[in-house]
Amino acid sequence: MNPKARRRSTGCSIGCCVAEPPHILHVHGSFTLGGKEARAVRLMNIWGDKARHSIVSADPDALGARAAIDPAIRVDFPDGPSFAGKPGLARYRQIRAFLKTFDLILTYNWGSMDAVMAHRLAGPSAALPPLIHHEDGFNADEIDRLKTKRNLFRRVALQKAQGLVVPSVRLEGIARTVWKQPARKVHLIRNGIDVARYADPPAPDAMPGLIRTPGKLLVGTLAGLRAVKNIPRLVRAVAAHRDRLQLVVVGEGPERDAIVAEAAAHGLDDLYMAGFMDRPWRFVGLFDIFALSSDSEQFPISLVEAMAAGIPAASMDVGDVADMVAPENRAFVVRDEAGLAQALGALAADPDLRVRLGAANRARAGRDFAEETMVDAYASLYGEALASPLILR
């Protein structure tokens, strides 16, 4: 049992004991609102006062996802040791001292791996809380080939982790064969959403500032504006049909200026850059076509959101995308930029096809990607780590 678990009860007297909720630390490489952050925030919001949370980011300026956390949630953003920098025993000692003050440590992606290694190198006397690591995908520098040094680092660092969570079949295979993690430690938990929220049509003004170009369909995408999302590829694919398609990009990030420049270079003068928008069920249904142009994904939540809203999708063939969409939509999951442009053109030309694919995607999302399944899986996993299986239920 985690030693700190014995300290969760406070204010005890004869016949009375008030239990403190578990204190969970979340360690991110960055905490801008992308798929992993949206999922973590959603779980926090659902569990409410059943837990309190602390969030740290290796990039201390990347905390944009905090805006999506319900104000009622007990959460703070403490100062602590640096989680970015050259590995070293002195840094790891500082990190271990920080980790020791929590009940459960949740780490996310490569950017948090120093916390995982610091935890791994601690001896039994350190009495650190359990750690569960989450891997949701790779950055641009590992799209074509995983880095050998990182693979070796993960193998060593994850040896003492209580669990490793992945959202896709591809990542499950990598975890077991490349990172050499035992099957009992690897947990495949697919991302899920509250599908029912997407059933109602959105208000026409759900995206303030959007001016629809008459006679054009809206192609929409939701993404952190990073190089790996390759939004310029989508700009060029839409530009091939600029007479009938208008592009809407929802998200923020360092690639914003490059996307705007690419649109200008290809004559997309009605591009709408929406910036960050939370609660996507309010506006995703405005899109006529959803598009995903990433170089790398695993199990993109944005695609599930579009499917739940009844929208056909054109996507690059990355991660589990081909298996996520309804079978009827798989022909529009493509391997290159020309294929993406062709898929967008075919969907734009056939309104009946868009309706059929949208309905099939909605049915698939409702059947296979319900939020309740995801939430139950995480509650069970974290509860087991906290030695209290029902604590988050």
VEXBA-272509 format. One line per field, with one value per residue (C-alpha): residue in one letter; chain; z, y, x. Coordinates in Angstrom, 1 decimal, padded with zeros to 4 digits. Each point is the difference from the previous one (the first is absolute). Layout:
<sites>
resn (A|...) $
chain (A|...) $
up (Z|...) $
north (Y|...) $
east (X|...) $
</sites>
This chain:
<sites>
resn (M|N|P|K|A|R|R|R|S|T|G|C|S|I|G|C|C|V|A|E|P|P|H|I|L|H|V|H|G|S|F|T|L|G|G|K|E|A|R|A|V|R|L|M|N|I|W|G|D|K|A|R|H|S|I|V|S|A|D|P|D|A|L|G|A|R|A|A|I|D|P|A|I|R|V|D|F|P|D|G|P|S|F|A|G|K|P|G|L|A|R|Y|R|Q|I|R|A|F|L|K|T|F|D|L|I|L|T|Y|N|W|G|S|M|D|A|V|M|A|H|R|L|A|G|P|S|A|A|L|P|P|L|I|H|H|E|D|G|F|N|A|D|E|I|D|R|L|K|T|K|R|N|L|F|R|R|V|A|L|Q|K|A|Q|G|L|V|V|P|S|V|R|L|E|G|I|A|R|T|V|W|K|Q|P|A|R|K|V|H|L|I|R|N|G|I|D|V|A|R|Y|A|D|P|P|A|P|D|A|M|P|G|L|I|R|T|P|G|K|L|L|V|G|T|L|A|G|L|R|A|V|K|N|I|P|R|L|V|R|A|V|A|A|H|R|D|R|L|Q|L|V|V|V|G|E|G|P|E|R|D|A|I|V|A|E|A|A|A|H|G|L|D|D|L|Y|M|A|G|F|M|D|R|P|W|R|F|V|G|L|F|D|I|F|A|L|S|S|D|S|E|Q|F|P|I|S|L|V|E|A|M|A|A|G|I|P|A|A|S|M|D|V|G|D|V|A|D|M|V|A|P|E|N|R|A|F|V|V|R|D|E|A|G|L|A|Q|A|L|G|A|L|A|A|D|P|D|L|R|V|R|L|G|A|A|N|R|A|R|A|G|R|D|F|A|E|E|T|M|V|D|A|Y|A|S|L|Y|G|E|A|L|A|S|P|L|I|L|R) $
chain (A|A|A|A|A|A|A|A|A|A|A|A|A|A|A|A|A|A|A|A|A|A|A|A|A|A|A|A|A|A|A|A|A|A|A|A|A|A|A|A|A|A|A|A|A|A|A|A|A|A|A|A|A|A|A|A|A|A|A|A|A|A|A|A|A|A|A|A|A|A|A|A|A|A|A|A|A|A|A|A|A|A|A|A|A|A|A|A|A|A|A|A|A|A|A|A|A|A|A|A|A|A|A|A|A|A|A|A|A|A|A|A|A|A|A|A|A|A|A|A|A|A|A|A|A|A|A|A|A|A|A|A|A|A|A|A|A|A|A|A|A|A|A|A|A|A|A|A|A|A|A|A|A|A|A|A|A|A|A|A|A|A|A|A|A|A|A|A|A|A|A|A|A|A|A|A|A|A|A|A|A|A|A|A|A|A|A|A|A|A|A|A|A|A|A|A|A|A|A|A|A|A|A|A|A|A|A|A|A|A|A|A|A|A|A|A|A|A|A|A|A|A|A|A|A|A|A|A|A|A|A|A|A|A|A|A|A|A|A|A|A|A|A|A|A|A|A|A|A|A|A|A|A|A|A|A|A|A|A|A|A|A|A|A|A|A|A|A|A|A|A|A|A|A|A|A|A|A|A|A|A|A|A|A|A|A|A|A|A|A|A|A|A|A|A|A|A|A|A|A|A|A|A|A|A|A|A|A|A|A|A|A|A|A|A|A|A|A|A|A|A|A|A|A|A|A|A|A|A|A|A|A|A|A|A|A|A|A|A|A|A|A|A|A|A|A|A|A|A|A|A|A|A|A|A|A|A|A|A|A|A|A|A|A|A|A|A|A|A|A|A|A|A|A|A|A|A|A|A|A|A|A|A|A|A|A|A|A|A|A|A|A|A) $
up (000.0|-000.8|003.4|-000.6|-000.3|003.7|000.4|-002.1|003.0|002.0|002.8|001.6|003.5|001.8|-002.3|-002.7|-002.9|-003.0|-003.0|-002.2|-003.7|-001.7|-001.2|-003.6|-001.8|-003.8|-001.8|-003.6|-002.5|-000.8|001.1|-003.1|-000.9|-002.2|000.1|003.2|001.8|-001.0|001.4|003.2|000.6|-000.8|002.5|002.6|-000.6|000.1|003.3|001.7|003.7|000.0|-000.6|000.2|-002.7|-000.6|-003.5|-001.1|-003.5|-001.2|-002.1|002.8|-002.5|-001.7|002.3|-002.3|000.8|003.5|-001.4|-000.6|003.6|001.9|002.5|002.7|-000.3|002.7|-002.2|000.3|-002.1|002.5|-000.5|000.0|-001.4|-003.7|-002.0|-003.1|-000.4|-000.1|002.1|003.2|003.4|001.8|-002.1|000.6|003.8|-000.1|-002.1|002.4|003.0|-001.9|-001.0|003.5|001.1|-002.1|000.0|-003.7|-002.8|-003.5|-002.8|-003.6|-003.1|-000.6|001.5|003.5|-000.2|002.4|002.7|-000.9|000.2|003.3|001.3|-001.4|001.6|003.5|002.5|002.2|002.9|-002.1|000.4|-003.2|-001.0|-003.0|-003.5|-003.1|-003.3|-003.1|-003.6|-002.6|-003.0|-001.2|-001.0|-003.4|000.6|000.4|-002.8|-002.4|002.5|003.7|001.6|001.4|003.0|001.0|-000.4|002.3|002.5|000.1|000.5|003.1|001.3|-000.2|002.0|003.3|-001.5|001.2|-003.4|-003.5|-001.7|-003.8|-002.1|-003.2|-001.2|-001.7|003.2|001.9|-002.4|000.4|003.8|000.0|-002.7|-000.2|003.6|001.3|002.5|001.3|-001.1|003.6|000.2|-003.3|-000.1|-003.2|000.9|-003.1|000.3|000.4|000.0|001.2|-003.3|001.0|000.2|-003.7|-001.0|-000.1|-002.9|000.9|000.0|-003.3|002.0|002.0|-001.4|000.6|-002.9|-002.6|-003.2|-002.3|-003.7|-002.0|-002.0|001.9|002.3|003.3|000.4|003.7|002.1|003.7|000.9|002.0|-002.6|000.1|-002.9|000.5|-000.8|-003.5|-000.5|-003.0|-001.7|000.6|-001.2|-003.3|-000.3|000.6|-002.4|-002.8|000.5|001.1|-002.2|002.2|003.3|002.9|002.7|003.7|002.4|003.7|002.3|001.0|-000.1|-001.5|-003.6|-000.3|-002.0|-002.4|-000.6|-000.8|-002.3|-001.8|-000.5|-001.4|-002.4|-001.3|-000.3|003.0|000.9|002.1|002.4|003.5|002.8|003.0|002.7|003.1|000.6|002.8|000.1|-003.6|000.1|-000.4|-003.4|-001.7|-001.6|-002.1|-002.1|-003.2|-000.2|002.7|-001.0|001.7|-001.7|002.7|-000.6|003.1|002.2|002.1|001.0|-000.7|002.2|-002.5|-002.5|002.5|000.7|-003.7|-000.4|003.0|-001.7|-003.1|-002.3|-002.8|000.3|-002.3|001.7|-000.4|000.8|003.4|003.2|000.4|-002.2|-002.6|002.7|001.8|-002.8|-001.2|-002.7|-002.6|000.8|-000.4|-003.7|001.1|002.3|-002.3|-000.2|-001.6|-000.6|-003.5|001.5|002.7|-002.7|-002.0|003.0|000.8|-003.5|-000.1|003.2|-001.1|-003.2|001.5|002.7|000.4|000.6|002.7|001.7|-000.2|001.3|002.8|001.2|-000.1|002.0|002.6|000.5|000.3|002.6|002.1|-000.1|000.6|001.4|002.9|002.8|002.7|-001.1|000.0|003.4|001.6|-001.3|001.4|003.3|000.5|-001.0|002.2|002.9|000.0|000.1|002.9|001.8|000.1|-003.1|000.5|001.0|-003.4|-000.6) $
north (000.0|003.5|001.4|003.3|-001.9|-000.4|003.8|000.7|000.1|003.2|001.5|-003.4|-000.4|-002.7|-001.1|002.5|000.1|002.3|-001.5|002.2|-000.7|-001.4|002.6|-000.7|001.5|000.4|000.5|001.2|001.1|002.7|000.7|001.7|-001.4|-003.0|-003.5|-001.3|003.3|000.0|-003.6|000.8|003.1|-001.8|-002.7|002.6|001.8|-003.2|-001.1|003.3|000.0|-003.7|001.2|003.0|000.7|001.7|000.6|000.7|000.5|-000.4|003.1|002.3|002.5|-002.7|-000.1|000.9|-003.0|001.3|002.1|-003.1|-001.2|000.5|002.8|-002.2|-002.5|000.0|000.6|001.9|000.6|-000.2|001.2|-003.0|-001.4|000.3|-002.9|000.9|000.0|-002.3|-003.2|000.0|-001.5|003.3|001.0|-003.4|000.4|003.3|-001.5|-003.0|002.3|001.8|-003.2|-001.4|002.5|-001.5|-003.1|-000.9|001.2|000.2|000.7|000.7|-000.6|000.5|003.4|-001.4|-002.8|001.6|-000.4|-003.6|-000.6|001.8|-002.3|-003.0|000.8|000.4|-002.7|-001.6|002.3|003.0|-001.2|001.6|-000.2|-002.2|001.4|-000.7|001.2|000.9|000.0|001.6|000.4|001.5|003.4|001.0|-001.3|-003.6|-000.2|-002.0|-002.1|-000.2|001.2|-002.9|002.0|000.9|-003.6|-001.2|002.9|-001.0|-003.7|000.9|002.8|-002.0|-003.0|001.2|001.7|-001.7|000.3|001.4|001.2|000.3|001.0|-002.0|-003.5|001.3|001.5|-003.2|-001.9|002.4|000.0|-003.8|-000.7|003.1|001.3|-003.6|000.6|-003.1|-000.6|000.4|003.5|001.3|001.3|000.8|002.6|001.6|003.7|000.6|003.0|000.9|-000.9|001.2|003.6|000.0|-001.0|003.5|002.2|003.0|003.6|001.8|002.5|-002.7|001.2|003.8|001.8|-002.7|001.4|-002.8|000.6|-000.5|-003.2|-001.6|-003.0|000.2|-002.3|000.1|-001.4|000.2|-000.2|001.5|002.0|-001.9|-001.2|-003.6|000.9|001.2|002.5|001.5|-003.3|000.4|003.6|-001.2|-002.8|002.4|002.5|-002.5|000.5|003.7|000.7|-002.2|-000.6|002.4|-001.1|000.5|-000.8|-000.2|000.1|002.0|-000.6|001.0|-000.9|002.6|002.5|-002.7|-001.2|003.5|000.5|-003.2|000.9|003.4|-001.7|-002.2|002.5|-001.1|003.5|-001.3|-002.2|000.3|-000.4|-000.5|-000.2|-002.1|-001.0|-002.3|-002.1|-001.2|-001.5|003.6|000.5|-003.1|-000.7|003.2|-001.8|-001.7|-002.1|-000.7|-000.3|-001.4|000.8|-001.1|-001.8|-002.0|-000.8|-003.0|000.3|003.6|001.2|002.7|-002.7|-001.7|003.4|000.6|-003.5|000.5|003.2|-002.0|001.3|-001.8|000.0|000.3|-001.0|-001.0|-003.7|000.4|-002.0|-001.8|002.5|-002.6|-002.2|002.8|001.3|-001.9|-002.6|002.1|002.9|-001.9|000.8|003.6|-000.9|000.6|-000.2|003.2|003.6|-000.6|-002.7|002.5|002.5|-002.6|-001.2|003.6|000.5|-003.2|000.8|003.5|-001.2|-002.4|001.2|-003.3|-001.7|002.5|-000.7|-003.8|000.1|002.4|-002.2|-003.1|001.9|001.1|-003.5|-001.3|002.7|-000.8|-003.7|-000.1|003.2|000.8|002.1|-002.3|-002.8|002.1|001.6|-003.4|-001.4|003.0|-000.1|-003.7|000.4|003.1|-001.4|-003.2|002.0|002.0|-003.3|001.2|-001.4|002.0|003.3|001.7|-001.6) $
east (000.0|001.2|001.2|-001.7|-003.4|000.2|-000.1|-003.1|-002.2|000.0|-002.1|-000.4|-001.5|-001.9|-002.8|000.9|002.4|000.0|001.7|002.3|-000.3|003.1|002.5|001.0|002.9|-000.1|003.3|-000.1|002.6|-002.5|-003.5|-001.5|-003.4|000.5|-001.3|001.7|-000.6|-003.7|-000.4|001.8|-002.1|-003.2|000.8|000.8|-003.3|-002.0|001.6|-000.6|000.8|001.0|003.6|002.2|002.6|003.3|001.3|003.5|001.4|003.6|-000.8|-001.3|-001.5|-002.1|-003.0|-002.8|-002.1|-000.6|-002.9|-002.0|000.1|-003.2|000.4|-001.4|002.9|002.7|003.1|003.2|003.1|002.8|003.6|002.3|003.2|000.6|-001.3|002.0|003.7|003.0|-000.5|002.0|-000.1|-000.2|-003.1|-001.5|000.4|-001.8|-002.8|-000.3|-000.4|-002.8|-001.8|000.0|-002.7|-002.8|-002.1|000.1|002.3|-001.4|002.6|-000.8|002.1|003.8|000.0|-000.6|002.5|002.5|-002.6|-000.4|003.7|000.4|-002.7|001.7|003.3|-001.4|000.7|-002.6|000.8|-001.2|-003.6|-001.2|-003.7|-000.9|000.5|-002.1|001.4|-002.1|001.3|-002.3|002.3|003.2|001.4|001.2|003.5|-001.2|-002.6|002.1|002.0|000.1|003.2|002.2|001.2|-003.6|-001.1|002.8|-000.8|-003.6|000.8|002.1|-002.2|-003.3|001.3|-001.5|-003.2|-003.1|-001.6|000.4|-003.2|-000.3|-003.0|000.8|000.7|003.2|001.3|-000.9|002.2|002.9|-000.3|000.3|002.5|002.2|-000.1|-000.1|-002.9|-001.7|-003.6|-001.3|001.3|-001.4|-003.5|-001.8|-002.7|-001.6|-000.9|-003.7|-002.3|-003.5|-001.6|-003.5|001.3|000.6|-003.5|-001.5|000.7|002.3|-001.2|000.8|002.2|001.8|003.3|000.2|001.5|-000.5|-001.3|-001.1|000.8|-003.2|-000.1|002.9|000.1|001.9|003.0|001.0|002.9|000.8|003.7|002.7|001.9|003.2|002.2|-001.1|-003.6|001.1|-002.9|001.8|-000.6|-003.7|000.2|001.3|-002.5|-002.9|001.6|-000.5|-003.7|000.0|-003.1|-002.2|001.8|000.9|002.4|-000.5|002.9|-000.8|003.1|003.0|003.7|003.4|-000.9|-002.8|001.9|001.3|-003.6|-001.2|003.0|-000.7|-003.7|001.0|002.4|-002.7|-002.8|-002.1|-001.2|-002.9|002.0|-001.4|002.4|-002.3|002.7|-000.5|-003.7|-001.1|-003.2|000.2|-003.5|-001.2|001.5|001.4|-003.4|000.5|002.5|-001.1|003.2|002.6|003.6|003.1|003.3|002.5|003.3|-000.5|-003.0|-001.1|-003.7|-001.0|-002.8|-000.9|-000.9|-002.3|-001.7|-000.6|-001.4|-002.4|-001.2|-000.9|002.7|001.9|003.8|002.9|003.3|003.5|000.5|001.7|-000.3|-003.3|-002.0|-001.0|-001.4|-001.7|-002.2|-003.1|000.9|-001.8|002.4|003.2|000.4|000.7|002.9|002.9|003.8|001.1|-000.9|-001.4|-002.2|-001.2|-000.9|-001.8|-002.0|-001.1|-001.1|-002.0|-001.8|-000.7|-001.5|-002.5|-002.4|-001.8|003.4|000.8|-003.3|000.5|003.5|-000.9|-002.8|002.3|002.7|-002.5|-001.2|003.6|000.9|-003.1|000.7|003.8|001.3|-002.4|001.5|-001.3|002.2|003.1|-000.8|-000.7|003.3|002.0|-001.9|000.9|003.6|000.7|-002.1|002.0|003.2|-001.4|-000.8|-003.6|-001.9|-003.2|001.6|-000.7|-003.4) $
</sites>
